[in-house]
Structures are given as C-alpha cells and as structure tokens.
Amino acid sequence: MVAKSEAFLLCLTVLVLSATVVLGYRGLGVDNPQDPEQRLQQCRQQCQQQQRGQEQRIQCQHRCEDRYQEEMRERGRPGQGGDDDPARRRFDDCRQRCGHQHPHDEQQRRQCESRCEAQYEEERRGRREVAVGVQTHEDPERRYRQCRQECTQRAQDKRQLQQCEHRCEEEYKEQRHREGNPRQKKEETTTGERNPYFFDRDSFYEQVRTEHGHVMVLENFLEKSEFLLGIANYRIAIVGLNPRAFLVPHHLDADAIYYVARGCGVLTLVCEEKKETHELRRGDILEAPAGAIIYMINKDSNEEFLLIKLLHPVSTPGRFEVFYGAGGQNPKSFFPSFSDEILEAAFNTRRDRLSRIFGQQRKGGIVEASEEQVRALSRHASEGGQWPFGESKGPFNLLEKRPIYSSRRGQMHEADGDDYRPLKQLDLRVSHFNLTEVYMSYADPVPRAYHGHSFSPWWGMMLGSLLQGSMVAPFYDSRSTKIAVILEGSGYVETICPHLSERGRSREEGGERHEGREGGQRYQKVRSQVSRGTVAIIPPGHPSVTVASRGRNLEVVCFEIRAERNVRNFLAGRNNVLKQLDREAKELAFDMPAREVEEVLNAQGDQIIVAGPEERERRERPLLPMLEIAEAFM
C-alpha cells in the first residue's frame, strides 16, 4: 500500500512539472511537448492540421517560432540561427505572398515587397535598440558593414539596395551619435582630439568576402573629417585573392588605378568589342577606366594576389557602385531587375531560360578556378587591339624604374604622367618607399667611443641588431595630398597641423580665453601609429615625417592627388630647402647669427632617408658595457 502511494505521488509530481512546461504552448494547441526543437516541430504540425486558411497557418507558425525563441533565450541558449529567426521568416513569407498575389504584375509585386522590407526593417531596428540598451554595445562600424552586407543579399534591384543602404547609413549615424566612436582613443592627437588623418583596419568595410578572397573599401574621407574635403571624391579599396581565386566580371562608375602590392595574376578589361588581358606582378600600375568590364584571377598556387585600388567616382562624388552583369543570386546580377518582356526581347530568349542563367550563381563575387581555367585565362595575357578609351600600353612597373633615391636605409620610387599616361589624365603620382633597418658593417665608421677596442669577426652582426629604423626626413608637398597605404611593417607618421590647434583656440576664446593671439600661428603635432593595412593622409603644406619601427622594414605605397606642378620641399638634410635662404634672411628670421643657423642646417649629411630617432639615440649612447661582455667571449 505504501509503495502504491509513493508511486502515485511520483506520477503526480511529473504531471505537475509537465503541465508547467506545456502552459507556454497550450494556447497553440500543443499537448505533449518534450525537447524545445521537438515542441517547435509539433507546434508547426498542429498549425498545419488545425488552421484552415493559409494566412492563419502562417500566423500560427509565427507564434510557435516566437515562443521557441523566447524559451531558448530563457535557457541561455541561442536559437536555430538566421533560418529560424521569426522576423526574417516573416519577411521571407511576406515576399512569397507577394509573388503569389501578383504573379503577372511586376510593379505591384515590387511595391508589395517594399512594404514587406519596411516592416522587417522596423521590427529589426526595434530589436537592435533593445539589444543596445540591455546587452553589450555593438561597434557602429561593424554593424554598419553587416547591415550593408544584408542589403546586398536581400535587395532585388538597385533601387531596393540604395534604400536599404540609406537606412544603414542613418542607423549608423544615429548609433554613432548615441554611443560615440569606439576607435576614437586609438586616433587621438597629443591634445586628446581625434586624429583626422589616420584610418585603422576597422575603417574598411567588406564589399565582397568569400572563402577565396575579399574586397575591402575604406570609408568615405569626408565622413571622417571636414579637413579631408580636398580628397572627398576619391576612395581606397584593397583586393585580396587567394591562390587560383577568380574575381567575377563587373564594372564600376569610377576610374580606377591599381597597384600590385604582392603576388602575380591576370587582369582582363573589356569594352565595346575590344578586350585587353594583362599579366600583373608586384610593382605594376594599371588603369581601369570607368565602365570597363573587369575580371581577374590569381595565377599563383601558393601566394596571395594583393592589389591596392584608388577610385575616382564619375557619377556621385565620393560614392561608387559595383555593377554585376555576369552573375546570379550572389553576386546579384542587375539583369533580372529589368522587366521580363524587356529581357526576352533583348536576348531573344524565353523567360524561363533567362531565369536559369541569371539565377544560378550563388557562390559569391570571388570563386575558385581549376588549373585548366587558370591556364586558359592566362593564355592571352598582354594581347589586345586598339583600346576604345584611347592608347593603352599595358601596365607600368614602378619598381623597375630607377629609384629617385637609394641608400642603405631604403629606396624611393615615383611614377607620374610622363611614365604612364593615365596618371597625367587623372593628375596623379604613385610613389613607393621602403625604409630598412641599418646594419653596421666594416665599411661603416666606428663611433669615436669605440676607438681602441678590438672587434671579433661577428661583431658587425651583433651591432646590427641594436641599431634602429630609418625615417623620411621632414618635408611638405606644395599642392598634392598624399594617401599612404601601409603594405608591410610598422612605424608612425608625425604631421604638423594648424587646423586642430585653431579649433582648440576657438573653443578657448568661446570660454573668454584669448591666449596665443599675440603669439601668432599655433600648430599641433598629430601622430599616427601605422602598421600593415592602415592608411595615413598627409595634406598639402603640412610638414610631415615617417619613421620605421625598430627591426622592421616599413613599405608604403602612396597615391598623390593633384600631382601636376607639385613641389616636394625637404626641411632637413643635405637637400634642406632652408639652406637656400639668404644669410640676411636667416639672421632676421631666427634672430641668430647666420653662422650658427647654417651650422645646424648643415649638420645632417644625409638626405631624404636619414637615421631615425632610435637609431641616432643608440648610435650616440655609450656601449662600453656591451663591449665588456663581448670581450669576455674573445
């Protein structure tokens, strides 16, 4: 009898616990739920069996999914991902209903889909606002890039894409205003203000990314700072293709100048009935005119094919668009955005066949090619007829040109319109410099402090590990703005800026402070810690210096905007422009005897690339303790 009572109580307890779990689904007609996933499937089945109308069944399933997501959040587990996100599923179902309701009226169907998208965006925005208030703050730039990617995946035509991207920009600005910029601390100047001349790797957003490569685009210069208005109609992008990766054909509403930073590949340009195929390698410069169809492939089996691209939009200042004709669902071809009857007439092909052609590709904008396809695409490299845009001589290799300066500390190369005609047409110059670490050898003079000491045969190598990086001597450009992309290494760029100092002074004067007015112009040092993948801007007239870090080469490629009639004036070194001042001008300007001024101006015997601060400090610091340690091993 006692055993029966205990069994009865145990069964009663199980029934009570089960009833507690069932309550959440009872209103949906689910009587026997087990695991959350099983309950979700059972709930969906009940909806199919009990609800008669299509709309009622869909609404019932939405309630099942909402309850499932709520239960998973209560358990501290994520739901089933994007495929079972209720808002996303409602959006997909809404679009399907549009297709069923308006199968023959393209305009009505698009209007219906626009309403679906607006409803989805409103629900998604509401969820994000809750998440920002309750969970951790999401980086605005990262959310902006994700939003644009979602637009690319969902948009059916260019109009929808533009509307979606506009909403992304509005949300980005709102969130950035609400939370502030998370990168600000990394970009501050010496007085705490944000550095307007530096872009870190997070400043790029992904335009294309697959497992085979990526295309990254730098944010708009003018959105960063009003001080960059002079280059507001230029953009920077980085193309990286893995071995045997193929970037599918597309065209841009922007002129482009490519610089090959690493690897080798083949790039093809097509316009009208002409085609040019060029084999590219490190150091090559090549123009791709606006409107030309572009595709390229990495022909190497091991090394990445990396290109830096300067874009000059021709349609909307500061903005450019990518147009995929050859494509499908991903990348999205623009052809299906035309009316069906237009496509059928244009291609003289039935609608169903066109749908297959323009709906097949789903692998993304960068795909992998076979060895045979790589060989076939490379077969006609450097062949081509008369180019419709004018004379074309193929790429120009910057690194094969004699450097304008070369020493043990590094090299500088430059190419302008006399070397490559498209650069003259775009008023550009491309420069490349490589700052190297200096190693002392027997040819180097031994510092005075070491005279009288004996050196072992390996001593030169040991000293090499102690000496520091080089630097480009202080200079300024008269007209051009320099966009410097860091290819390898690390270091810093120090620029002298009057604008930030003037802004600080204006704030002080607003607070009834008038310090510095009698002292004349004030300047502020702006230092940018640069490394691979970052970008630094050097405006015209702003004195600047670039310093390589210890033990690392610093390799940089620069696009110089408005290069015609630009003059580079060095402010230190053997070619110091101040040395040309009249003696009387030196005395009057410095209020010092001309002899003393000239001693300082003539003290630096090197030019252009000189010893950096750390190298100079090490060179002058006594190394006698190190010598004593070395002598112990002799």
C-alpha positions as CSV (number, residue, x, y, z in Angstrom):
1,M,0.0,0.0,0.0
2,V,2.8,2.4,0.9
3,A,4.6,1.6,-2.4
4,K,1.4,2.4,-4.3
5,S,1.1,5.7,-2.5
6,E,4.7,6.7,-3.3
7,A,4.2,5.8,-7.0
8,F,1.1,7.9,-7.1
9,L,2.9,10.9,-5.6
10,L,5.8,10.5,-8.1
11,C,3.4,10.4,-11.1
12,L,1.6,13.4,-9.8
13,T,4.9,15.4,-9.5
14,V,5.8,14.5,-13.0
15,L,2.4,15.6,-14.3
16,V,2.7,19.0,-12.5
17,L,6.1,19.7,-14.0
18,S,5.0,18.7,-17.4
19,A,1.9,21.0,-17.1
20,T,4.2,23.9,-16.2
21,V,6.2,23.5,-19.4
22,V,3.1,22.9,-21.5
23,L,1.5,26.2,-20.5
24,G,3.6,28.2,-22.9
25,Y,2.3,26.1,-25.8
26,R,-1.3,25.4,-24.7
27,G,-2.7,28.4,-26.5
28,L,-1.2,27.0,-29.7
29,G,-2.8,23.6,-29.3
30,V,0.4,21.7,-28.4
31,D,-0.4,19.0,-25.8
32,N,2.7,16.9,-25.3
33,P,6.0,18.9,-25.7
34,Q,9.4,17.4,-25.0
35,D,12.7,19.0,-26.3
36,P,12.4,22.6,-27.5
37,E,13.1,21.6,-31.1
38,Q,10.6,18.8,-30.9
39,R,8.0,21.2,-29.4
40,L,8.6,23.6,-32.2
41,Q,8.1,20.9,-34.9
42,Q,5.0,19.6,-33.1
43,C,3.6,23.1,-32.9
44,R,4.1,23.6,-36.6
45,Q,2.3,20.4,-37.4
46,Q,-0.6,21.4,-35.2
47,C,-0.8,24.7,-37.2
48,Q,-1.0,22.8,-40.5
49,Q,-3.7,20.4,-39.2
50,Q,-5.9,22.8,-37.3
51,Q,-5.8,26.1,-39.2
52,R,-7.7,26.2,-42.4
53,G,-6.6,29.4,-44.1
54,Q,-3.1,30.0,-45.4
55,E,-2.8,33.3,-43.5
56,Q,-4.0,31.6,-40.3
57,R,-1.5,28.8,-40.7
58,I,1.4,31.3,-41.2
59,Q,0.4,33.4,-38.2
60,C,0.1,30.2,-36.1
61,Q,3.6,29.2,-37.2
62,H,4.9,32.6,-36.3
63,R,3.6,32.2,-32.8
64,C,5.3,28.8,-32.5
65,E,8.6,30.3,-33.6
66,D,8.3,33.3,-31.2
67,R,7.6,31.0,-28.3
68,Y,10.6,28.8,-29.3
69,Q,13.0,31.8,-29.4
70,E,11.7,33.1,-26.1
71,E,12.3,29.7,-24.4
72,M,15.8,29.4,-25.9
73,R,16.7,32.9,-24.5
74,E,15.3,31.9,-21.1
75,R,17.6,28.8,-21.2
76,G,20.6,31.0,-22.1
77,R,21.0,29.2,-25.5
78,P,20.8,30.7,-28.9
79,G,18.0,29.8,-31.3
80,Q,18.4,27.9,-34.5
81,G,20.1,30.9,-36.3
82,G,19.1,33.1,-39.1
83,D,17.0,30.5,-40.8
84,D,14.5,30.3,-37.9
85,D,14.7,34.0,-36.9
86,P,11.0,34.9,-36.6
87,A,11.4,38.4,-38.1
88,R,13.5,37.0,-41.0
89,R,11.0,34.2,-41.7
90,R,8.1,36.6,-41.7
91,F,10.0,38.7,-44.2
92,D,10.5,35.7,-46.5
93,D,6.9,34.6,-46.2
94,C,5.7,38.1,-46.9
95,R,7.7,38.2,-50.1
96,Q,6.4,34.8,-51.1
97,R,2.9,36.0,-50.7
98,C,3.7,39.0,-52.9
99,G,4.8,36.6,-55.6
100,H,1.6,34.5,-55.3
101,Q,-0.7,37.6,-55.2
102,H,0.9,39.4,-58.1
103,P,2.4,36.8,-60.4
104,H,1.9,38.9,-63.6
105,D,2.2,42.5,-62.3
106,E,5.8,43.3,-61.7
107,Q,5.2,46.8,-60.4
108,Q,2.6,45.6,-57.8
109,R,4.9,42.8,-56.7
110,R,7.7,45.2,-56.1
111,Q,5.5,47.6,-54.1
112,C,4.4,44.7,-52.0
113,E,7.9,43.5,-51.4
114,S,8.9,47.1,-50.4
115,R,6.2,47.0,-47.8
116,C,7.5,43.7,-46.5
117,E,11.0,45.0,-46.3
118,A,9.9,48.2,-44.5
119,Q,8.0,46.1,-41.9
120,Y,11.0,43.8,-41.5
121,E,13.4,46.7,-41.0
122,E,11.2,48.4,-38.5
123,E,11.0,45.2,-36.4
124,R,14.7,44.6,-36.7
125,R,15.5,48.2,-35.7
126,G,13.3,47.8,-32.6
127,R,15.1,44.7,-31.6
128,R,18.5,46.3,-32.1
129,E,17.6,49.3,-29.9
130,V,16.5,46.9,-27.1
131,A,19.8,44.9,-27.6
132,V,21.9,48.1,-27.3
133,G,20.2,49.0,-24.1
134,V,20.3,45.6,-22.5
135,Q,23.3,43.8,-23.9
136,T,26.9,44.9,-24.7
137,H,27.3,47.9,-27.1
138,E,28.0,46.8,-30.7
139,D,30.7,48.6,-32.7
140,P,28.8,51.0,-35.0
141,E,31.2,50.4,-37.9
142,R,30.9,46.7,-37.6
143,R,27.1,46.9,-37.5
144,Y,27.2,49.2,-40.5
145,R,29.2,46.7,-42.5
146,Q,26.9,43.9,-41.6
147,C,23.9,46.0,-42.5
148,R,25.3,46.7,-46.0
149,Q,26.1,43.0,-46.5
150,E,22.5,42.1,-45.6
151,C,21.3,44.7,-48.1
152,T,23.4,43.1,-50.8
153,Q,22.0,39.7,-50.0
154,R,18.3,40.8,-49.8
155,A,17.9,43.5,-52.4
156,Q,16.2,42.6,-55.6
157,D,17.2,45.6,-57.6
158,K,19.4,48.7,-57.4
159,R,16.5,50.8,-56.0
160,Q,16.0,48.5,-53.1
161,L,19.7,48.3,-52.5
162,Q,20.0,52.1,-52.4
163,Q,17.1,52.4,-50.0
164,C,18.4,49.7,-47.7
165,E,22.0,51.2,-47.7
166,H,20.5,54.6,-46.9
167,R,18.7,53.1,-43.9
168,C,22.0,51.5,-42.8
169,E,23.8,54.9,-43.0
170,E,21.0,56.6,-41.0
171,E,21.2,53.9,-38.3
172,Y,25.0,54.1,-38.3
173,K,24.9,57.9,-37.8
174,E,22.3,57.6,-35.0
175,Q,24.2,54.9,-33.2
176,R,27.5,56.7,-33.5
177,H,25.9,59.9,-32.2
178,R,24.4,57.9,-29.3
179,E,27.4,55.8,-28.3
180,G,30.4,57.8,-29.6
181,N,33.1,56.3,-31.8
182,P,34.9,53.3,-30.2
183,R,38.0,53.9,-32.3
184,Q,38.5,57.4,-31.0
185,K,41.0,56.5,-28.3
186,K,43.3,54.9,-31.0
187,E,43.2,58.0,-33.1
188,E,43.7,60.9,-30.6
189,T,46.1,63.6,-31.1
190,T,48.5,64.8,-28.4
191,T,45.8,67.1,-27.0
192,G,43.2,64.4,-26.9
193,E,41.3,65.3,-30.1
194,R,40.5,62.7,-32.8
195,N,43.2,62.2,-35.4
196,P,41.5,63.1,-38.8
197,Y,44.5,61.8,-40.8
198,F,44.6,58.2,-39.8
199,F,42.5,55.2,-40.7
200,D,43.0,51.8,-39.0
201,R,42.0,48.4,-40.4
202,D,38.5,48.7,-38.8
203,S,37.9,51.7,-41.1
204,F,37.4,49.3,-44.0
205,Y,34.1,47.5,-44.7
206,E,33.7,44.3,-46.6
207,Q,32.3,44.8,-50.1
208,V,32.9,41.2,-51.1
209,R,34.1,38.3,-49.0
210,T,34.2,34.6,-49.6
211,E,36.5,31.8,-48.6
212,H,38.6,32.6,-51.7
213,G,39.3,36.3,-51.1
214,H,37.9,39.7,-50.3
215,V,37.4,43.3,-51.5
216,M,37.6,45.9,-48.7
217,V,36.6,49.5,-49.1
218,L,37.8,52.4,-47.0
219,E,35.2,54.6,-45.5
220,N,34.5,57.9,-47.2
221,F,37.1,60.6,-46.4
222,L,34.7,63.4,-45.9
223,E,32.7,61.3,-43.4
224,K,35.9,61.1,-41.3
225,S,36.7,64.8,-41.2
226,E,35.9,68.1,-43.0
227,F,39.7,68.6,-43.3
228,L,39.7,65.9,-46.0
229,L,37.3,67.8,-48.3
230,G,40.1,68.0,-50.9
231,I,40.1,64.2,-51.5
232,A,36.4,63.7,-50.9
233,N,35.9,62.4,-54.4
234,Y,38.4,59.6,-54.0
235,R,38.1,56.2,-52.4
236,I,40.6,53.4,-51.5
237,A,39.9,49.7,-51.8
238,I,42.0,46.6,-51.3
239,V,41.5,43.4,-53.4
240,G,43.0,40.1,-52.0
241,L,42.7,36.9,-54.0
242,N,43.8,33.5,-52.6
243,P,45.6,31.1,-54.9
244,R,43.5,30.3,-58.1
245,A,40.8,32.7,-56.9
246,F,38.7,34.5,-59.6
247,L,37.0,37.9,-59.2
248,V,33.9,37.7,-61.3
249,P,33.3,40.3,-64.1
250,H,31.9,43.6,-63.1
251,H,32.1,47.3,-63.9
252,L,32.3,50.5,-61.8
253,D,31.1,54.0,-62.2
254,A,34.6,55.2,-61.3
255,D,38.0,55.4,-62.8
256,A,40.5,53.1,-61.0
257,I,44.2,52.9,-60.7
258,Y,45.5,49.5,-59.5
259,Y,48.9,48.9,-57.7
260,V,50.0,45.3,-57.3
261,A,51.4,45.0,-53.8
262,R,52.0,41.3,-53.8
263,G,51.8,38.2,-55.9
264,C,51.0,37.8,-59.6
265,G,47.8,37.4,-61.6
266,V,46.0,38.2,-64.8
267,L,43.5,41.1,-65.2
268,T,41.2,41.5,-68.2
269,L,39.4,44.7,-69.4
270,V,36.5,44.6,-71.8
271,C,34.8,47.5,-73.6
272,E,32.7,47.5,-76.7
273,E,34.2,44.8,-78.9
274,K,37.7,45.1,-77.6
275,K,39.4,43.1,-74.9
276,E,42.8,43.5,-73.1
277,T,44.4,40.9,-70.9
278,H,47.4,41.8,-68.8
279,E,49.7,39.7,-66.7
280,L,50.4,41.6,-63.5
281,R,53.2,41.3,-60.9
282,R,54.4,43.2,-57.9
283,G,55.0,46.9,-58.6
284,D,52.7,47.1,-61.6
285,I,50.4,50.1,-62.1
286,L,47.3,49.7,-64.3
287,E,44.3,51.9,-65.1
288,A,40.8,50.5,-65.4
289,P,38.5,53.3,-66.9
290,A,35.0,53.8,-65.6
291,G,32.6,51.5,-67.4
292,A,35.1,48.9,-68.5
293,I,34.2,45.3,-67.5
294,I,36.9,44.0,-65.2
295,Y,37.8,40.5,-64.1
296,M,41.0,39.0,-62.7
297,I,42.5,35.8,-61.4
298,N,45.4,34.8,-59.1
299,K,47.5,32.5,-61.3
300,D,49.8,31.5,-58.4
301,S,49.2,28.3,-56.5
302,N,50.7,29.5,-53.2
303,E,50.8,33.3,-52.8
304,E,48.0,35.8,-52.3
305,F,47.4,38.3,-55.1
306,L,47.0,41.7,-53.4
307,L,46.1,44.9,-55.2
308,I,45.6,48.4,-53.8
309,K,43.0,50.4,-55.8
310,L,42.4,54.2,-56.0
311,L,38.9,55.0,-57.2
312,H,37.7,58.3,-58.7
313,P,33.9,58.2,-59.0
314,V,32.4,59.8,-62.1
315,S,28.7,59.7,-61.1
316,T,28.1,60.7,-57.5
317,P,31.0,62.5,-55.8
318,G,32.6,60.3,-53.1
319,R,30.4,57.3,-53.9
320,F,30.8,54.5,-56.4
321,E,28.7,51.4,-57.3
322,V,29.6,47.9,-58.5
323,F,27.5,46.5,-61.3
324,Y,27.5,42.7,-61.9
325,G,26.1,41.7,-65.3
326,A,27.5,38.2,-65.3
327,G,26.2,36.8,-62.1
328,G,23.2,35.2,-60.5
329,Q,21.8,35.4,-56.9
330,N,25.2,36.1,-55.3
331,P,26.7,38.2,-56.7
332,K,23.3,39.7,-57.7
333,S,23.2,40.3,-61.5
334,F,21.5,43.6,-62.5
335,F,19.8,42.0,-65.5
336,P,16.8,40.5,-63.6
337,S,15.9,44.0,-62.5
338,F,14.8,44.7,-66.0
339,S,11.2,43.9,-66.9
340,D,10.7,40.3,-68.1
341,E,9.4,41.4,-71.5
342,I,12.5,43.7,-72.0
343,L,14.9,40.8,-71.3
344,E,13.1,38.4,-73.5
345,A,13.2,40.9,-76.4
346,A,16.8,42.0,-75.7
347,F,18.2,38.4,-75.6
348,N,15.6,36.8,-77.9
349,T,15.3,34.1,-75.3
350,R,12.4,32.7,-73.3
351,R,11.8,33.9,-69.7
352,D,12.4,30.5,-68.1
353,R,15.8,30.1,-69.7
354,L,16.8,33.6,-68.7
355,S,15.8,32.9,-65.1
356,R,18.1,29.9,-65.1
357,I,21.0,31.8,-66.5
358,F,20.7,34.8,-64.1
359,G,19.7,32.7,-61.1
360,Q,22.4,30.0,-61.0
361,Q,25.4,31.7,-59.4
362,R,25.3,31.6,-55.6
363,K,29.0,31.2,-54.7
364,G,29.7,34.9,-54.3
365,G,31.8,37.5,-56.1
366,I,35.1,35.6,-55.7
367,V,35.2,31.9,-56.7
368,E,37.9,29.2,-57.2
369,A,39.1,28.3,-60.6
370,S,40.6,25.0,-61.8
371,E,44.2,24.7,-63.0
372,E,42.9,24.4,-66.6
373,Q,40.7,27.5,-66.2
374,V,43.7,29.5,-64.8
375,R,45.9,28.5,-67.8
376,A,43.1,29.4,-70.2
377,L,42.6,32.8,-68.7
378,S,46.3,33.5,-68.7
379,R,46.9,32.4,-72.3
380,H,46.1,35.7,-73.9
381,A,47.9,37.9,-71.4
382,S,49.2,41.2,-72.8
383,E,47.2,40.8,-76.0
384,G,44.7,43.3,-77.3
385,G,43.7,45.6,-80.0
386,Q,43.1,49.4,-80.2
387,W,41.6,50.3,-76.8
388,P,38.3,52.3,-77.1
389,F,39.2,54.7,-74.3
390,G,42.5,55.7,-76.1
391,E,46.0,54.5,-76.2
392,S,46.9,51.6,-73.9
393,K,50.4,50.3,-73.4
394,G,49.7,47.8,-70.7
395,P,50.9,48.1,-67.1
396,F,53.9,50.2,-65.9
397,N,56.1,48.6,-63.3
398,L,57.1,51.2,-60.7
399,L,59.8,49.1,-59.0
400,E,61.7,48.5,-62.3
401,K,62.1,52.3,-62.7
402,R,65.3,53.7,-61.4
403,P,64.7,54.9,-57.8
404,I,64.7,58.7,-57.3
405,Y,66.8,57.9,-54.1
406,S,68.5,54.9,-52.8
407,S,70.8,54.2,-49.9
408,R,71.5,51.6,-47.3
409,R,68.5,52.9,-45.4
410,G,65.9,52.4,-48.1
411,Q,64.7,53.4,-51.6
412,M,62.1,55.7,-53.1
413,H,60.4,55.2,-56.4
414,E,58.0,57.5,-58.2
415,A,55.8,57.3,-61.4
416,D,53.9,60.2,-62.9
417,G,52.2,61.1,-66.2
418,D,55.4,61.0,-68.1
419,D,55.9,57.4,-67.2
420,Y,52.3,56.2,-67.5
421,R,49.9,58.4,-69.5
422,P,46.7,57.6,-67.4
423,L,48.4,59.2,-64.4
424,K,48.6,62.5,-66.3
425,Q,45.0,62.3,-67.3
426,L,43.9,61.8,-63.6
427,D,46.5,64.3,-62.3
428,L,48.1,61.6,-60.1
429,R,51.5,60.4,-59.0
430,V,52.2,57.0,-57.5
431,S,55.2,56.6,-55.1
432,H,56.7,53.7,-53.2
433,F,59.3,53.8,-50.4
434,N,60.8,51.1,-48.3
435,L,62.6,52.0,-45.1
436,T,65.0,49.4,-43.9
437,E,66.9,48.6,-40.7
438,V,70.5,49.6,-40.9
439,Y,73.2,47.1,-40.1
440,M,76.7,48.2,-39.3
441,S,79.5,46.6,-41.3
442,Y,83.2,47.1,-41.7
443,A,82.5,49.8,-44.2
444,D,80.7,51.9,-41.6
445,P,82.8,54.3,-39.5
446,V,83.3,53.0,-35.9
447,P,81.9,55.5,-33.4
448,R,84.6,57.5,-31.6
449,A,83.6,56.0,-28.2
450,Y,84.8,52.5,-29.5
451,H,88.2,53.6,-30.8
452,G,91.0,51.4,-29.3
453,H,88.7,48.4,-28.8
454,S,89.1,45.2,-30.7
455,F,86.2,43.6,-32.6
456,S,85.6,40.0,-33.3
457,P,84.5,38.9,-36.8
458,W,80.9,38.5,-35.7
459,W,80.7,41.9,-34.0
460,G,79.2,43.7,-37.1
461,M,76.1,41.4,-36.9
462,M,75.6,42.0,-33.3
463,L,75.7,45.7,-33.7
464,G,73.1,45.4,-36.5
465,S,70.5,44.0,-34.1
466,L,70.9,47.1,-31.9
467,L,70.6,49.8,-34.5
468,Q,67.1,51.2,-35.2
469,G,64.8,52.1,-38.1
470,S,65.2,54.9,-40.6
471,M,62.9,57.8,-41.4
472,V,61.9,60.0,-44.3
473,A,63.3,63.5,-43.4
474,P,60.7,66.2,-42.6
475,F,59.1,67.6,-45.8
476,Y,55.9,69.1,-47.2
477,D,54.2,68.9,-50.6
478,S,53.2,72.2,-52.2
479,R,49.9,71.0,-53.9
480,S,49.3,67.3,-53.6
481,T,47.6,65.3,-50.9
482,K,49.3,62.0,-50.1
483,I,47.2,58.9,-49.4
484,A,49.7,56.4,-47.9
485,V,48.7,52.8,-47.6
486,I,51.0,50.7,-45.4
487,L,51.9,47.4,-47.2
488,E,54.4,45.9,-44.6
489,G,56.0,46.8,-41.3
490,S,55.1,49.4,-38.7
491,G,56.1,52.8,-37.5
492,Y,54.5,56.2,-37.2
493,V,53.7,59.3,-39.2
494,E,54.0,62.6,-37.5
495,T,52.2,65.6,-39.1
496,I,52.1,69.2,-38.0
497,C,48.5,70.6,-38.3
498,P,47.3,74.1,-37.7
499,H,43.6,73.3,-38.1
500,L,43.2,71.3,-34.9
501,S,45.1,73.9,-32.9
502,E,42.9,76.6,-34.4
503,R,39.8,74.7,-33.4
504,G,41.1,74.4,-29.9
505,R,41.8,78.1,-29.8
506,S,38.3,78.9,-30.9
507,R,36.9,76.9,-28.1
508,E,39.1,78.7,-25.6
509,E,38.1,82.1,-27.0
510,G,34.5,81.0,-26.6
511,G,35.3,80.5,-23.0
512,E,36.6,84.0,-22.7
513,R,40.2,82.9,-23.1
514,H,42.4,84.7,-25.6
515,E,45.8,83.1,-25.0
516,G,48.1,82.8,-28.0
517,R,46.6,85.5,-30.1
518,E,49.7,87.7,-29.8
519,G,52.0,84.7,-30.4
520,G,50.7,84.3,-33.9
521,Q,50.1,80.9,-35.6
522,R,49.9,77.8,-33.4
523,Y,50.5,74.2,-34.5
524,Q,49.7,70.8,-33.2
525,K,51.5,67.5,-33.6
526,V,49.4,64.7,-34.9
527,R,51.0,61.2,-34.6
528,S,49.5,58.1,-36.4
529,Q,50.8,54.7,-35.3
530,V,50.8,52.9,-38.7
531,S,51.0,49.2,-39.5
532,R,50.1,46.8,-42.3
533,G,46.7,47.6,-43.7
534,T,46.3,51.1,-42.2
535,V,46.1,54.4,-44.1
536,A,47.6,57.8,-43.4
537,I,46.8,61.1,-45.0
538,I,49.3,63.9,-45.5
539,P,47.6,67.2,-46.7
540,P,49.5,69.7,-48.8
541,G,51.6,72.3,-47.0
542,H,51.6,70.2,-43.8
543,P,55.2,69.3,-42.6
544,S,55.4,65.6,-42.0
545,V,57.9,62.8,-41.2
546,T,57.6,59.0,-41.4
547,V,59.6,56.8,-39.1
548,A,60.1,53.0,-39.3
549,S,59.9,50.9,-36.2
550,R,62.9,49.0,-34.8
551,G,63.7,45.8,-36.6
552,R,61.1,46.1,-39.3
553,N,61.1,47.4,-42.8
554,L,58.3,49.9,-43.5
555,E,56.9,49.5,-47.0
556,V,54.4,52.1,-48.2
557,V,52.6,52.9,-51.5
558,C,51.3,56.5,-51.9
559,F,48.7,57.9,-54.2
560,E,49.4,61.6,-54.6
561,I,46.3,63.7,-55.7
562,R,46.8,66.8,-57.8
563,A,50.4,65.9,-58.6
564,E,50.9,68.4,-61.5
565,R,53.1,71.3,-60.6
566,N,53.5,69.8,-57.1
567,V,56.9,70.5,-55.5
568,R,58.3,68.5,-52.6
569,N,60.3,70.6,-50.1
570,F,62.5,68.8,-47.6
571,L,63.1,70.7,-44.4
572,A,66.1,68.8,-43.1
573,G,69.1,67.0,-44.6
574,R,71.6,67.8,-47.4
575,N,68.8,69.0,-49.7
576,N,67.1,71.2,-47.0
577,V,65.2,74.0,-48.7
578,L,66.0,76.4,-45.9
579,K,69.7,76.3,-46.8
580,Q,68.8,78.4,-49.9
581,L,67.7,81.3,-47.8
582,D,69.9,84.4,-47.9
583,R,72.2,84.9,-44.9
584,E,70.4,88.1,-44.0
585,A,67.0,86.3,-44.2
586,K,68.3,83.6,-41.9
587,E,69.5,86.2,-39.4
588,L,66.3,88.1,-39.5
589,A,64.0,85.0,-39.3
590,F,65.8,83.2,-36.5
591,D,67.2,86.3,-34.7
592,M,70.5,84.4,-34.6
593,P,73.9,84.9,-36.4
594,A,73.7,83.3,-39.8
595,R,76.8,81.2,-39.0
596,E,75.1,79.4,-36.1
597,V,72.0,78.8,-38.2
598,E,74.0,77.4,-41.0
599,E,75.8,75.0,-38.7
600,V,72.5,73.5,-37.7
601,L,71.2,73.3,-41.2
602,N,74.4,71.7,-42.5
603,A,74.8,69.2,-39.6
604,Q,72.7,66.4,-41.3
605,G,74.9,64.9,-44.1
606,D,72.3,62.5,-45.4
607,Q,69.2,63.4,-47.4
608,I,65.6,62.2,-48.0
609,I,66.0,59.0,-45.9
610,V,68.0,59.6,-42.7
611,A,68.7,57.9,-39.4
612,G,65.6,57.8,-37.2
613,P,65.4,58.9,-33.6
614,E,66.0,55.4,-32.1
615,E,69.0,54.7,-34.4
616,R,70.5,58.1,-33.6
617,E,70.0,57.5,-29.9
618,R,71.6,54.1,-30.0
619,R,74.5,55.4,-32.1
620,E,75.3,58.1,-29.6
621,R,74.7,56.1,-26.4
622,P,77.9,54.6,-24.9
623,L,78.0,50.8,-25.5
624,L,81.0,50.1,-23.2
625,P,79.1,47.6,-21.0
626,M,78.2,45.6,-24.1
627,L,81.8,45.7,-25.3
628,E,83.0,44.4,-22.0
629,I,80.5,41.5,-22.3
630,A,81.7,40.8,-25.8
631,E,85.4,40.8,-24.8
632,A,84.6,38.2,-22.2
633,F,83.9,35.7,-25.1
634,M,87.1,36.6,-27.0
